[in-house]
Each structure stands twice: as C-alpha cells, then as structure tokens.
C-alpha cells in the first residue's frame, strides 16, 4: 500500500502524540506508535508486525551485520557522562566552588550574572546543569536577596538552551544521531551530521534568545508578572527557607551522593574543561584521519566536517571520566563510595537511553510510512505556502513538548516528520524545519510544569515548583514571539542572516516593552 497518499500514514505519529498528551508517558506513547506502524507496514499481520519491529529495533544495535557504531557510541557517551557527573558531585567540587564564589561576588547583579555564566559554562547535561549550578549559586544569590524564583528561571533558561546549542553535550549527541539518520534517508551528502548541527545553531532562535534574555533580565533587572512580587518579597527577606539557605550542599538530593568536604574548585572545573578540550581535539583527530584516507589536505573546518562524532565523544568522555576519577582518588575516598557513584551516575542516564532507542525506532517507522510525504500533499492541497512550515512546526513542537514535558520525546517524533516534510516539499527548507522543531521543543519544555528540566530547576533553586512555572512563563512566551518572527522570515527568505537580524530587532523591541512594564509596576507599587 502507498501510504504517501493515505491519511493512514498519520496514524503512528498521531497515536504517539495523542497518548503522550493523555498519559504523559513518552515511552508508552512511542512504543504504541512503533507497534501500530509495524502492523500497518506488514498488512495487519501479527507475525509480520513482530518481525518488522524486531528488525527495526535490531537495526538500532546491529547494522549491515556489525555493531551500529554510531548509535552505540552515543549510548556509551551518555553513560560516561552520567558517571562523570556523579564523580563531580562526589568530589565536592560544586561545594568548593560555591564557597569560593561567596567570597568574591559583591552585588545582587553580580550574583545573578554568576548563576547565568555558570549555566552557560556547565553545558554537558541539563540535569547536571540545574542541580550543580543551583547548588553553587544558591548560597550566593540568597546572600544578596535574589528570589528563588529568579534563580530557578536563570537555571532553567540556561540549562536546556545551552545544551541544545552545544555539540559536546548529551543533547548534542542525541540530536546529531537523529539528524544523521534524516540526512541519510534523504540522500543529503553536502554536509555531515555535525555540519548540519552547526548550521542549525543560528536557526535555533528560541535557545539563542532565551540565553540573551537571561543576561538582559539579570543586568537590567526586568521583573514582570509574578516575578515582581517574588523579587519584592525576597528584598524584604521573605521566601527563603533558613534551613536550606544555611546548607552548603553537603548532599546532592537528585543523585543521592554525599559530597566530600575536601573538594577544591579544580575538582569541578578541570574535568569539565578536559571533557570539552579532549572532545574537540578528538573531533579534529578523527576528521584528520578521514581526510588523510581521502587524500585531502587538512584544515580545521574540513576536519570538523568529516569527523567521527560518536568516536570523538567516546574519547572525550573517557578522558574526562579519568580526570574526574583522579579528583576522587586524590582525596583517597573509599572505593565503595566511588563505585556506588559510578553506578548511580550511569543509572541516571538509563531513562534518556530508553527514550533514545524508542526515538530511533519510531523515526524508522515514520520514514517507512512516508508521513512527511502525505503531510506535504495536504499542505499543497490547502494552499499553504511552504515558507510558513518552519513557524508552524515551531508551534506544533512547542505544543507537544508542553503537553508531554519532554524535549527529547518531541525531538524523536517531530524531527523525522519535519525531515520527511521538507524532503517532499522543498529540500532547501530542511534545516529551517529541523531548527524550528528544536526551538519549539525547548520552548514547550520550558513552559511545561511536568518537564524534568523545569522540575529540576525548581529543585536546584529550592523554589516552589509552580512559582517557578508561573514566573518563567512571561519570559518564555516573549522569546517564543521573537522566535516566530525569525522563523517566518527564515521560511520566506531561507536566509539565516536576514532572519536572525529580524529576530534580533524583535528581541530589542520586546525587551524595551518588558522593561517599560517592569518600571511601570515598580512606580505603581511605590505610589
């Protein structure tokens, strides 16, 4: 059956979307989409469906008779990253950095900027970002009466946006894996998965301008909506839990790992810098080997375009983990504590790995069902200009991520759809559509009260969860409006530079409006 011309091709993704919204259980929803797709693609045969699903899942691990090195290297990197995160907690590096910062930050603005800069620096994983930066920055921001809601906003708006913009992160590895499959399925060989990822960075308007909004809010003290009330209460010494405020992060509540009291600032900084530098050097090394095999001369740009990302991430992860191990061995911490931390860290990534495996599988199903081809035919029949598709995908991805509370699940479902839709309409819009899905997923995740990163940001700041949701919403929606301007311009012109300029103008205007609202409410309260 030719599903490209049948509405049945929508059933697997719609079932996954619908179940995700109703049940808020991403794995169940993705699994149901895979199963129904297997039945449809095997003419409703139980044995055929079982065979198809088995082969689809098998291809995640084994490809062309050998181990799928790309997929398995990504899984390996996530495990290494989880173990390294746990060791950074065990070494007491976050606690030491918090004490160091308290002695050097001298103003309220400085304490907010410290939290924002740390959120940008600690980008290897959003979970680690929210918990670690919260533990480091909270004593400092409390000292200068910055509300816990403001700290939670800073944590949330630097964690996911920074991770989604950085190739050397758990998010980057996951996204590149999906994008790599999309490029192969559409025979797009003009750039690699990493090359496409880098080109998507300036198109991810929500992530870029969410980061810029954080620094603007921190510097100019833009407090709108419920955030104004929380900042006023904080300035009066209210809204702080004295017991929590007096803690100096002796225990990590999320990973349940006791922190060493003998840690140093280097115990936090050195492993992270090593991970970044080692990964970049490994990318240049593997890219250089590929260039040498093809008889091409070495340049940094060519090396990055031809690098083996999965292998490079493994190299970087192993070296970073070794340095993190050195920080705990230096303190002669018990072997049992180190072993337990490694296990807890690896276990913390199991959920992400499961989502990844299901996302790979449903991506294959959506491709085989030709869902994108059917959606494009619907768009053409409805006389929808292809230029509107990026902003439409941005809003759809935002709705899904808001309903499900997960960016990763939204990536897994929406990226393949966007890729097929671009392939069936206009390949020049492939990257704009993929960028729109990435941006929309982070936007919806930010606004969702059931999002892991939203919950962890509340936890890291020791802030009431719904207070964080309500205070962050005006800023998130404002950045979403800016992103819509960018995606409309990008879809109509396909010019990254022009669309980024349009979004930048919108950003300035929105900040001016928010600043005026903030000042007006302050004056009214003074009266």
LINWO-V55288 format. One record per helix or strand of 2 or more residues. SS is the DSSP state (alpha for helix, beta for strand). FROM is the first residue (numbers start at 0). TO is the last residue. Records with the same first field share a line. If there is no record, write none. Layout:
SS=FROM-TO  FROM-TO
This chain:
alpha=2-4  6-22  25-40  45-60  68-89  92-101  107-120  125-142  147-164  169-184  192-200  204-219  225-234  241-245  264-292  299-304  308-329  334-346  349-368  370-380  385-403  406-424  426-446  451-460  464-492  495-525
beta=61-62  65-66  250-251  256-257
